[in-house]
Amino acid sequence: SALNADAIHDPSTPAVVEKLWAPLSGSGFTYSLWLRHGLQLGSGTGGNLHILDLFHFPSAVPPTSGPESSSFLSIWYDVQNQRFNVMSSVSHRGEPTCFPVSPLRPDVWHHVLLTYTPAKRSVIARKSVFSIYVDGRPLEAEVRVESVSLPPKSKLVIGAPNPALAMSGVVRGTLPVWEIGPTLMLSTVLLEL
């Protein structure tokens, strides 16, 4: 697996300990950003606003065989269908999990707050919980996704999908022009404090 390359030996135990990015495996995280887009519904211009993409390739070369050859966690907003989507490299059937419809009016600044709570017991329940708040209001549902393991040296990208997701055909359409304002990522779930 990708994490075996990042394993370290802990002298206090004979076992090999894998290094994981702590917010994905223990504490969770909160991600906040301001965004504005100018895409009008029904204009025929679709596309996705790639809100957050965390990913790791096991080698220096991006994968050529699709999402299964890398580890990732991606969140994007589908402008045409007006909904946020979440997908990880271990998603069931290789399809994203969708939040309820949530229109983002064009030419208006919107605040998006995303929280990620990892599975409490990764052996028993491997589902992590995403919550999204738009302009201070929670979306109608939390979304549960399969937990994914990413090493600390993973990359974070805003505005474009990771190469594995882009090549998979799951996200379609153009990369529309949109504006991003202040952005903050914390290694704690703010709403659980």
Backbone hydrogen bonds, N-H to C=O, Kabsch-Sander energy under -0.5 kcal/mol:
donor,donor_aa,acceptor,acceptor_aa,energy
4,N,1,S,-0.8
5,A,1,S,-0.6
5,A,2,A,-0.6
6,D,3,L,-1.1
7,A,4,N,-1.2
8,I,17,V,-2.4
10,D,8,I,-0.6
10,D,15,A,-0.9
13,T,10,D,-1.7
17,V,8,I,-2.2
19,K,6,D,-0.5
20,L,18,E,-0.6
21,W,150,L,-3.4
22,A,20,L,-0.7
24,L,21,W,-1.6
25,S,21,W,-1.1
26,G,22,A,-3.2
27,S,22,A,-1.0
28,G,23,P,-1.0
29,F,116,Y,-1.8
30,T,186,L,-2.2
31,Y,114,L,-2.9
32,S,184,L,-3.1
33,L,112,V,-2.3
34,W,182,P,-1.2
35,L,110,H,-2.5
36,R,179,E,-2.0
38,G,177,V,-0.7
43,S,40,Q,-1.5
46,G,44,G,-0.8
48,N,174,T,-1.3
49,L,77,Y,-2.7
50,H,48,N,-0.8
51,I,49,L,-1.2
51,I,75,I,-0.9
52,L,75,I,-1.9
53,D,157,V,-1.6
54,L,73,L,-2.7
55,F,155,K,-2.3
56,H,71,S,-2.6
69,S,66,G,-1.6
70,S,67,P,-1.5
71,S,56,H,-2.5
73,L,54,L,-2.6
74,S,87,M,-3.3
75,I,52,L,-2.8
76,W,85,N,-2.0
77,Y,49,L,-2.5
78,D,76,W,-0.5
78,D,83,R,-2.9
79,V,47,G,-2.0
79,V,77,Y,-0.8
80,Q,47,G,-0.6
82,Q,78,D,-1.2
83,R,78,D,-1.3
85,N,76,W,-3.1
86,V,97,T,-2.6
87,M,74,S,-2.3
89,S,72,F,-2.0
91,S,88,S,-1.9
94,G,91,S,-1.8
95,E,92,H,-1.6
97,T,86,V,-3.3
99,F,84,F,-2.8
102,S,82,Q,-3.6
105,R,103,P,-0.6
107,D,37,H,-3.9
108,V,105,R,-0.9
110,H,35,L,-2.9
112,V,33,L,-3.1
112,V,110,H,-0.5
113,L,133,Y,-2.7
114,L,31,Y,-3.2
115,T,131,S,-2.6
116,Y,29,F,-2.7
117,T,129,V,-2.9
122,S,120,K,-0.5
125,A,121,R,-2.4
126,R,124,I,-0.6
128,S,145,V,-3.4
129,V,117,T,-2.8
130,F,143,V,-3.1
131,S,115,T,-2.0
133,Y,113,L,-2.8
134,V,137,R,-2.7
135,D,111,H,-3.3
135,D,133,Y,-0.5
137,R,134,V,-1.7
139,L,132,I,-2.9
143,V,130,F,-2.4
145,V,128,S,-2.4
147,S,126,R,-3.2
150,L,148,V,-0.5
154,S,151,P,-1.7
155,K,55,F,-3.2
157,V,53,D,-2.7
159,G,50,H,-2.7
166,A,162,N,-2.5
167,M,163,P,-2.3
168,S,164,A,-0.9
169,G,165,L,-0.6
169,G,166,A,-0.6
170,V,165,L,-0.6
171,V,165,L,-0.7
172,R,170,V,-0.5
179,E,36,R,-3.2
181,G,34,W,-3.2
184,L,32,S,-2.8
186,L,30,T,-2.9
188,T,186,L,-0.7
189,V,27,S,-0.5
190,L,188,T,-0.9
192,E,189,V,-1.6
193,L,190,L,-1.5
